[in-house]
């Protein structure tokens, strides 16, 4: 992937990871799920890892989450 690929739609794997993270109940989770179709990858981590920065189109309803979602995960290649 090159910098020319940004912004871009979420990949299937990225959608699956987000779905897994949003499977845990927490306040604002349902609103974040509703935003996934409006999300795009707007940037990447500079170190070369697979971390991406997401942006959500303003057409999506806002989620009442002031900071990052209160979930985290370590996911291996074997799981996808």
Biopython code that builds the backbone (N, CA, C, O; Angstrom):
import numpy as np
from Bio.PDB.StructureBuilder import StructureBuilder

atoms = [
    (1, "UNK", "N", (0.848, -1.173, 0.000)),
    (1, "UNK", "CA", (0.000, 0.000, 0.000)),
    (1, "UNK", "C", (0.892, 1.233, 0.000)),
    (1, "UNK", "O", (1.894, 1.287, 0.712)),
    (2, "UNK", "N", (0.524, 2.206, -0.792)),
    (2, "UNK", "CA", (1.284, 3.453, -0.844)),
    (2, "UNK", "C", (0.432, 4.583, -0.308)),
    (2, "UNK", "O", (-0.763, 4.410, -0.067)),
    (3, "UNK", "N", (1.044, 5.736, -0.121)),
    (3, "UNK", "CA", (0.307, 6.903, 0.336)),
    (3, "UNK", "C", (-0.779, 7.321, -0.634)),
    (3, "UNK", "O", (-1.717, 8.023, -0.254)),
    (4, "UNK", "N", (-0.662, 6.892, -1.896)),
    (4, "UNK", "CA", (-1.675, 7.221, -2.899)),
    (4, "UNK", "C", (-2.989, 6.500, -2.648)),
    (4, "UNK", "O", (-4.014, 6.853, -3.231)),
    (5, "UNK", "N", (-2.967, 5.489, -1.779)),
    (5, "UNK", "CA", (-4.170, 4.704, -1.497)),
    (5, "UNK", "C", (-5.047, 5.344, -0.423)),
    (5, "UNK", "O", (-6.067, 4.774, -0.034)),
    (6, "UNK", "N", (-4.663, 6.508, 0.050)),
    (6, "UNK", "CA", (-5.361, 7.175, 1.158)),
    (6, "UNK", "C", (-5.994, 8.463, 0.637)),
    (6, "UNK", "O", (-5.314, 9.168, -0.108)),
    (7, "UNK", "N", (-7.196, 8.822, 0.952)),
    (7, "UNK", "CA", (-8.180, 8.053, 1.719)),
    (7, "UNK", "C", (-8.725, 6.894, 0.887)),
    (7, "UNK", "O", (-8.678, 6.901, -0.343)),
    (8, "UNK", "N", (-9.242, 5.900, 1.606)),
    (8, "UNK", "CA", (-9.796, 4.726, 0.940)),
    (8, "UNK", "C", (-10.876, 4.097, 1.817)),
    (8, "UNK", "O", (-10.949, 4.369, 3.015)),
    (9, "UNK", "N", (-11.715, 3.253, 1.210)),
    (9, "UNK", "CA", (-12.716, 2.533, 2.012)),
    (9, "UNK", "C", (-12.040, 1.530, 2.944)),
    (9, "UNK", "O", (-10.890, 1.148, 2.728)),
    (10, "UNK", "N", (-12.751, 1.114, 3.962)),
    (10, "UNK", "CA", (-12.262, 0.067, 4.851)),
    (10, "UNK", "C", (-12.146, -1.243, 4.086)),
    (10, "UNK", "O", (-12.977, -1.542, 3.228)),
    (11, "UNK", "N", (-11.120, -2.020, 4.394)),
    (11, "UNK", "CA", (-11.011, -3.365, 3.824)),
    (11, "UNK", "C", (-11.964, -4.294, 4.585)),
    (11, "UNK", "O", (-12.474, -3.940, 5.648)),
    (12, "UNK", "N", (-12.193, -5.475, 4.030)),
    (12, "UNK", "CA", (-13.040, -6.449, 4.718)),
    (12, "UNK", "C", (-12.449, -6.815, 6.075)),
    (12, "UNK", "O", (-13.185, -6.948, 7.053)),
    (13, "UNK", "N", (-11.136, -6.979, 6.145)),
    (13, "UNK", "CA", (-10.495, -7.330, 7.419)),
    (13, "UNK", "C", (-10.668, -6.192, 8.422)),
    (13, "UNK", "O", (-10.959, -6.445, 9.591)),
    (14, "UNK", "N", (-10.496, -4.954, 7.991)),
    (14, "UNK", "CA", (-10.677, -3.815, 8.899)),
    (14, "UNK", "C", (-12.113, -3.765, 9.410)),
    (14, "UNK", "O", (-12.344, -3.505, 10.591)),
    (15, "UNK", "N", (-13.077, -4.013, 8.527)),
    (15, "UNK", "CA", (-14.488, -4.060, 8.966)),
    (15, "UNK", "C", (-14.705, -5.163, 9.990)),
    (15, "UNK", "O", (-15.420, -4.973, 10.974)),
    (16, "UNK", "N", (-14.082, -6.328, 9.757)),
    (16, "UNK", "CA", (-14.225, -7.448, 10.696)),
    (16, "UNK", "C", (-13.622, -7.121, 12.059)),
    (16, "UNK", "O", (-14.203, -7.458, 13.091)),
    (17, "UNK", "N", (-12.468, -6.468, 12.069)),
    (17, "UNK", "CA", (-11.828, -6.086, 13.336)),
    (17, "UNK", "C", (-12.715, -5.094, 14.081)),
    (17, "UNK", "O", (-12.909, -5.222, 15.290)),
    (18, "UNK", "N", (-13.251, -4.109, 13.368)),
    (18, "UNK", "CA", (-14.140, -3.127, 13.999)),
    (18, "UNK", "C", (-15.376, -3.818, 14.550)),
    (18, "UNK", "O", (-15.808, -3.513, 15.662)),
    (19, "UNK", "N", (-15.952, -4.744, 13.790)),
    (19, "UNK", "CA", (-17.132, -5.478, 14.266)),
    (19, "UNK", "C", (-16.811, -6.248, 15.539)),
    (19, "UNK", "O", (-17.624, -6.298, 16.461)),
    (20, "UNK", "N", (-15.634, -6.845, 15.589)),
    (20, "UNK", "CA", (-15.245, -7.589, 16.794)),
    (20, "UNK", "C", (-15.086, -6.644, 17.978)),
    (20, "UNK", "O", (-15.550, -6.946, 19.078)),
    (21, "UNK", "N", (-14.436, -5.504, 17.764)),
    (21, "UNK", "CA", (-14.265, -4.530, 18.848)),
    (21, "UNK", "C", (-15.611, -3.998, 19.330)),
    (21, "UNK", "O", (-15.796, -3.751, 20.522)),
    (22, "UNK", "N", (-16.537, -3.826, 18.409)),
    (22, "UNK", "CA", (-17.849, -3.271, 18.768)),
    (22, "UNK", "C", (-18.848, -4.350, 19.165)),
    (22, "UNK", "O", (-20.046, -4.080, 19.242)),
    (23, "UNK", "N", (-18.378, -5.562, 19.417)),
    (23, "UNK", "CA", (-19.271, -6.622, 19.891)),
    (23, "UNK", "C", (-19.409, -6.587, 21.411)),
    (23, "UNK", "O", (-20.290, -7.235, 21.977)),
    (24, "UNK", "N", (-18.533, -5.828, 22.066)),
    (24, "UNK", "CA", (-18.555, -5.690, 23.525)),
    (24, "UNK", "C", (-19.481, -4.528, 23.889)),
    (24, "UNK", "O", (-19.322, -3.433, 23.351)),
    (25, "UNK", "N", (-20.444, -4.741, 24.789)),
    (25, "UNK", "CA", (-21.340, -3.644, 25.153)),
    (25, "UNK", "C", (-20.626, -2.529, 25.928)),
    (25, "UNK", "O", (-19.869, -2.795, 26.861)),
    (26, "UNK", "N", (-20.878, -1.288, 25.528)),
    (26, "UNK", "CA", (-20.423, -0.103, 26.248)),
    (26, "UNK", "C", (-21.257, 1.072, 25.753)),
    (26, "UNK", "O", (-21.795, 1.012, 24.648)),
    (27, "UNK", "N", (-21.378, 2.138, 26.539)),
    (27, "UNK", "CA", (-22.176, 3.287, 26.107)),
    (27, "UNK", "C", (-21.650, 3.879, 24.798)),
    (27, "UNK", "O", (-20.468, 4.204, 24.683)),
    (28, "UNK", "N", (-22.533, 4.012, 23.829)),
    (28, "UNK", "CA", (-22.169, 4.578, 22.537)),
    (28, "UNK", "C", (-21.827, 3.531, 21.484)),
    (28, "UNK", "O", (-21.628, 3.863, 20.315)),
    (29, "UNK", "N", (-21.759, 2.270, 21.897)),
    (29, "UNK", "CA", (-21.395, 1.209, 20.957)),
    (29, "UNK", "C", (-22.333, 1.136, 19.756)),
    (29, "UNK", "O", (-21.870, 1.037, 18.620)),
    (30, "UNK", "N", (-23.637, 1.183, 19.986)),
    (30, "UNK", "CA", (-24.582, 1.049, 18.881)),
    (30, "UNK", "C", (-24.442, 2.203, 17.888)),
    (30, "UNK", "O", (-24.567, 2.006, 16.679)),
    (31, "UNK", "N", (-24.187, 3.387, 18.396)),
    (31, "UNK", "CA", (-23.989, 4.541, 17.517)),
    (31, "UNK", "C", (-22.700, 4.396, 16.702)),
    (31, "UNK", "O", (-22.658, 4.769, 15.530)),
    (32, "UNK", "N", (-21.657, 3.856, 17.325)),
    (32, "UNK", "CA", (-20.415, 3.619, 16.591)),
    (32, "UNK", "C", (-20.624, 2.564, 15.504)),
    (32, "UNK", "O", (-20.104, 2.703, 14.397)),
    (33, "UNK", "N", (-21.380, 1.512, 15.815)),
    (33, "UNK", "CA", (-21.704, 0.500, 14.794)),
    (33, "UNK", "C", (-22.408, 1.139, 13.601)),
    (33, "UNK", "O", (-22.127, 0.801, 12.451)),
    (34, "UNK", "N", (-23.314, 2.053, 13.879)),
    (34, "UNK", "CA", (-24.058, 2.712, 12.799)),
    (34, "UNK", "C", (-23.153, 3.600, 11.943)),
    (34, "UNK", "O", (-23.499, 3.913, 10.804)),
    (35, "UNK", "N", (-22.010, 4.004, 12.473)),
    (35, "UNK", "CA", (-21.084, 4.854, 11.733)),
    (35, "UNK", "C", (-20.172, 4.071, 10.784)),
    (35, "UNK", "O", (-19.591, 4.662, 9.873)),
    (36, "UNK", "N", (-20.036, 2.774, 10.975)),
    (36, "UNK", "CA", (-19.091, 1.985, 10.182)),
    (36, "UNK", "C", (-19.298, 2.161, 8.674)),
    (36, "UNK", "O", (-18.306, 2.306, 7.960)),
    (37, "UNK", "N", (-20.518, 2.158, 8.154)),
    (37, "UNK", "CA", (-20.682, 2.348, 6.704)),
    (37, "UNK", "C", (-20.197, 3.718, 6.221)),
    (37, "UNK", "O", (-19.971, 3.900, 5.024)),
    (38, "UNK", "N", (-20.035, 4.669, 7.118)),
    (38, "UNK", "CA", (-19.594, 6.023, 6.780)),
    (38, "UNK", "C", (-18.098, 6.231, 7.025)),
    (38, "UNK", "O", (-17.582, 7.328, 6.813)),
    (39, "UNK", "N", (-17.401, 5.180, 7.470)),
    (39, "UNK", "CA", (-15.988, 5.300, 7.843)),
    (39, "UNK", "C", (-15.067, 5.039, 6.655)),
    (39, "UNK", "O", (-15.349, 4.198, 5.802)),
    (40, "UNK", "N", (-13.964, 5.778, 6.619)),
    (40, "UNK", "CA", (-12.906, 5.565, 5.633)),
    (40, "UNK", "C", (-11.558, 5.595, 6.346)),
    (40, "UNK", "O", (-11.432, 6.135, 7.445)),
    (41, "UNK", "N", (-10.567, 5.013, 5.708)),
    (41, "UNK", "CA", (-9.202, 5.071, 6.220)),
    (41, "UNK", "C", (-8.592, 6.362, 5.702)),
    (41, "UNK", "O", (-8.499, 6.575, 4.494)),
    (42, "UNK", "N", (-8.179, 7.216, 6.621)),
    (42, "UNK", "CA", (-7.634, 8.532, 6.277)),
    (42, "UNK", "C", (-6.133, 8.640, 6.500)),
    (42, "UNK", "O", (-5.518, 9.631, 6.105)),
    (43, "UNK", "N", (-5.542, 7.643, 7.124)),
    (43, "UNK", "CA", (-4.114, 7.692, 7.391)),
    (43, "UNK", "C", (-3.647, 6.377, 7.980)),
    (43, "UNK", "O", (-4.445, 5.501, 8.314)),
    (44, "UNK", "N", (-2.330, 6.261, 8.100)),
    (44, "UNK", "CA", (-1.730, 5.051, 8.655)),
    (44, "UNK", "C", (-0.654, 5.433, 9.649)),
    (44, "UNK", "O", (-0.160, 6.561, 9.647)),
    (45, "UNK", "N", (-0.298, 4.492, 10.493)),
    (45, "UNK", "CA", (0.792, 4.684, 11.434)),
    (45, "UNK", "C", (2.090, 4.798, 10.642)),
    (45, "UNK", "O", (2.304, 4.048, 9.689)),
    (46, "UNK", "N", (2.942, 5.713, 11.024)),
    (46, "UNK", "CA", (4.193, 5.935, 10.318)),
    (46, "UNK", "C", (5.231, 4.847, 10.494)),
    (46, "UNK", "O", (6.211, 4.810, 9.749)),
    (47, "UNK", "N", (5.042, 3.949, 11.468)),
    (47, "UNK", "CA", (6.056, 2.921, 11.725)),
    (47, "UNK", "C", (5.956, 1.744, 10.764)),
    (47, "UNK", "O", (6.855, 0.904, 10.717)),
    (48, "UNK", "N", (4.867, 1.677, 9.994)),
    (48, "UNK", "CA", (4.708, 0.570, 9.052)),
    (48, "UNK", "C", (3.813, -0.546, 9.549)),
    (48, "UNK", "O", (3.588, -1.513, 8.820)),
    (49, "UNK", "N", (3.291, -0.447, 10.777)),
    (49, "UNK", "CA", (2.365, -1.467, 11.279)),
    (49, "UNK", "C", (1.012, -1.306, 10.572)),
    (49, "UNK", "O", (0.860, -0.443, 9.707)),
    (50, "UNK", "N", (0.059, -2.117, 10.933)),
    (50, "UNK", "CA", (-1.241, -2.086, 10.250)),
    (50, "UNK", "C", (-2.240, -1.100, 10.876)),
    (50, "UNK", "O", (-3.397, -1.050, 10.457)),
    (51, "UNK", "N", (-1.813, -0.326, 11.861)),
    (51, "UNK", "CA", (-2.699, 0.649, 12.487)),
    (51, "UNK", "C", (-3.135, 1.693, 11.465)),
    (51, "UNK", "O", (-2.317, 2.229, 10.718)),
    (52, "UNK", "N", (-4.445, 1.974, 11.445)),
    (52, "UNK", "CA", (-4.975, 2.983, 10.531)),
    (52, "UNK", "C", (-5.732, 4.045, 11.314)),
    (52, "UNK", "O", (-6.213, 3.791, 12.419)),
    (53, "UNK", "N", (-5.834, 5.229, 10.736)),
    (53, "UNK", "CA", (-6.635, 6.317, 11.292)),
    (53, "UNK", "C", (-7.937, 6.357, 10.514)),
    (53, "UNK", "O", (-7.946, 6.342, 9.283)),
    (54, "UNK", "N", (-9.024, 6.408, 11.245)),
    (54, "UNK", "CA", (-10.343, 6.408, 10.616)),
    (54, "UNK", "C", (-10.962, 7.798, 10.641)),
    (54, "UNK", "O", (-10.691, 8.598, 11.537)),
    (55, "UNK", "N", (-11.784, 8.066, 9.660)),
    (55, "UNK", "CA", (-12.602, 9.277, 9.630)),
    (55, "UNK", "C", (-14.020, 8.834, 9.314)),
    (55, "UNK", "O", (-14.231, 7.870, 8.579)),
    (56, "UNK", "N", (-14.988, 9.546, 9.874)),
    (56, "UNK", "CA", (-16.393, 9.232, 9.639)),
    (56, "UNK", "C", (-17.051, 10.435, 8.985)),
    (56, "UNK", "O", (-16.931, 11.562, 9.465)),
    (57, "UNK", "N", (-17.744, 10.184, 7.890)),
    (57, "UNK", "CA", (-18.461, 11.236, 7.174)),
    (57, "UNK", "C", (-19.438, 11.920, 8.135)),
    (57, "UNK", "O", (-20.077, 11.261, 8.955)),
    (58, "UNK", "N", (-19.542, 13.215, 8.028)),
    (58, "UNK", "CA", (-20.428, 13.976, 8.927)),
    (58, "UNK", "C", (-21.903, 13.667, 8.695)),
    (58, "UNK", "O", (-22.751, 14.096, 9.477)),
    (59, "UNK", "N", (-22.222, 12.926, 7.628)),
    (59, "UNK", "CA", (-23.606, 12.505, 7.392)),
    (59, "UNK", "C", (-24.052, 11.471, 8.423)),
    (59, "UNK", "O", (-25.251, 11.281, 8.625)),
    (60, "UNK", "N", (-23.111, 10.808, 9.071)),
    (60, "UNK", "CA", (-23.428, 9.817, 10.095)),
    (60, "UNK", "C", (-23.834, 10.514, 11.383)),
    (60, "UNK", "O", (-23.313, 11.578, 11.718)),
    (61, "UNK", "N", (-24.759, 9.909, 12.095)),
    (61, "UNK", "CA", (-25.158, 10.448, 13.397)),
    (61, "UNK", "C", (-23.971, 10.349, 14.360)),
    (61, "UNK", "O", (-23.247, 9.354, 14.352)),
    (62, "UNK", "N", (-23.771, 11.373, 15.182)),
    (62, "UNK", "CA", (-22.651, 11.327, 16.135)),
    (62, "UNK", "C", (-22.857, 10.260, 17.204)),
    (62, "UNK", "O", (-23.987, 9.898, 17.535)),
    (63, "UNK", "N", (-21.752, 9.769, 17.729)),
    (63, "UNK", "CA", (-21.788, 8.796, 18.819)),
    (63, "UNK", "C", (-21.387, 9.505, 20.106)),
    (63, "UNK", "O", (-20.473, 10.330, 20.102)),
    (64, "UNK", "N", (-22.069, 9.188, 21.213)),
    (64, "UNK", "CA", (-21.748, 9.841, 22.489)),
    (64, "UNK", "C", (-20.525, 9.226, 23.156)),
    (64, "UNK", "O", (-20.586, 8.799, 24.309)),
    (65, "UNK", "N", (-19.416, 9.184, 22.426)),
    (65, "UNK", "CA", (-18.160, 8.653, 22.950)),
    (65, "UNK", "C", (-17.153, 9.787, 22.867)),
    (65, "UNK", "O", (-16.789, 10.214, 21.771)),
    (66, "UNK", "N", (-16.703, 10.277, 24.006)),
    (66, "UNK", "CA", (-15.814, 11.430, 24.037)),
    (66, "UNK", "C", (-14.373, 11.070, 23.729)),
    (66, "UNK", "O", (-13.620, 11.905, 23.227)),
    (67, "UNK", "N", (-13.986, 9.862, 24.017)),
    (67, "UNK", "CA", (-12.626, 9.410, 23.807)),
    (67, "UNK", "C", (-12.711, 8.102, 23.034)),
    (67, "UNK", "O", (-13.794, 7.729, 22.583)),
    (68, "UNK", "N", (-11.612, 7.406, 22.873)),
    (68, "UNK", "CA", (-11.631, 6.123, 22.175)),
    (68, "UNK", "C", (-12.587, 5.144, 22.833)),
    (68, "UNK", "O", (-12.874, 5.242, 24.026)),
    (69, "UNK", "N", (-13.068, 4.213, 22.053)),
    (69, "UNK", "CA", (-13.958, 3.176, 22.591)),
    (69, "UNK", "C", (-13.212, 2.419, 23.693)),
    (69, "UNK", "O", (-12.022, 2.140, 23.545)),
    (70, "UNK", "N", (-13.883, 2.086, 24.781)),
    (70, "UNK", "CA", (-13.215, 1.440, 25.922)),
    (70, "UNK", "C", (-12.993, -0.049, 25.705)),
    (70, "UNK", "O", (-13.302, -0.858, 26.580)),
    (71, "UNK", "N", (-12.461, -0.415, 24.551)),
    (71, "UNK", "CA", (-12.139, -1.810, 24.251)),
    (71, "UNK", "C", (-10.792, -1.852, 23.548)),
    (71, "UNK", "O", (-10.368, -0.875, 22.930)),
    (72, "UNK", "N", (-10.135, -2.979, 23.647)),
    (72, "UNK", "CA", (-8.899, -3.199, 22.897)),
    (72, "UNK", "C", (-8.814, -4.683, 22.589)),
    (72, "UNK", "O", (-9.507, -5.497, 23.199)),
    (73, "UNK", "N", (-7.967, -5.024, 21.647)),
    (73, "UNK", "CA", (-7.836, -6.432, 21.264)),
    (73, "UNK", "C", (-6.489, -6.674, 20.630)),
    (73, "UNK", "O", (-5.910, -5.785, 20.006)),
    (74, "UNK", "N", (-6.000, -7.874, 20.793)),
    (74, "UNK", "CA", (-4.849, -8.360, 20.050)),
    (74, "UNK", "C", (-5.399, -9.447, 19.133)),
    (74, "UNK", "O", (-5.932, -10.454, 19.601)),
    (75, "UNK", "N", (-5.267, -9.240, 17.840)),
    (75, "UNK", "CA", (-5.827, -10.179, 16.873)),
    (75, "UNK", "C", (-4.699, -10.669, 15.979)),
    (75, "UNK", "O", (-3.918, -9.876, 15.455)),
    (76, "UNK", "N", (-4.624, -11.977, 15.814)),
    (76, "UNK", "CA", (-3.554, -12.545, 14.991)),
    (76, "UNK", "C", (-4.067, -12.836, 13.586)),
    (76, "UNK", "O", (-5.274, -12.884, 13.350)),
    (77, "UNK", "N", (-3.140, -13.029, 12.662)),
    (77, "UNK", "CA", (-3.492, -13.349, 11.284)),
    (77, "UNK", "C", (-4.322, -14.622, 11.196)),
    (77, "UNK", "O", (-5.128, -14.765, 10.277)),
    (78, "UNK", "N", (-4.144, -15.552, 12.136)),
    (78, "UNK", "CA", (-4.869, -16.823, 12.121)),
    (78, "UNK", "C", (-6.375, -16.634, 12.272)),
    (78, "UNK", "O", (-7.152, -17.499, 11.869)),
    (79, "UNK", "N", (-6.785, -15.518, 12.844)),
    (79, "UNK", "CA", (-8.193, -15.292, 13.132)),
    (79, "UNK", "C", (-8.966, -14.764, 11.931)),
    (79, "UNK", "O", (-10.189, -14.642, 11.993)),
    (80, "UNK", "N", (-8.272, -14.447, 10.837)),
    (80, "UNK", "CA", (-8.965, -13.916, 9.666)),
    (80, "UNK", "C", (-8.666, -14.721, 8.473)),
    (80, "UNK", "O", (-9.163, -14.423, 7.387)),
]
sb = StructureBuilder()
sb.init_structure("model")
sb.init_model(0)
sb.init_chain("A")
sb.init_seg("    ")
for serial, (resi, resn, name, xyz) in enumerate(atoms, 1):
    if name == "N":
        sb.init_residue(resn, " ", resi, " ")
    sb.init_atom(name, np.array(xyz, "f"), 0.0, 1.0, " ", f" {name:<3s}", serial, name[0])
structure = sb.get_structure()
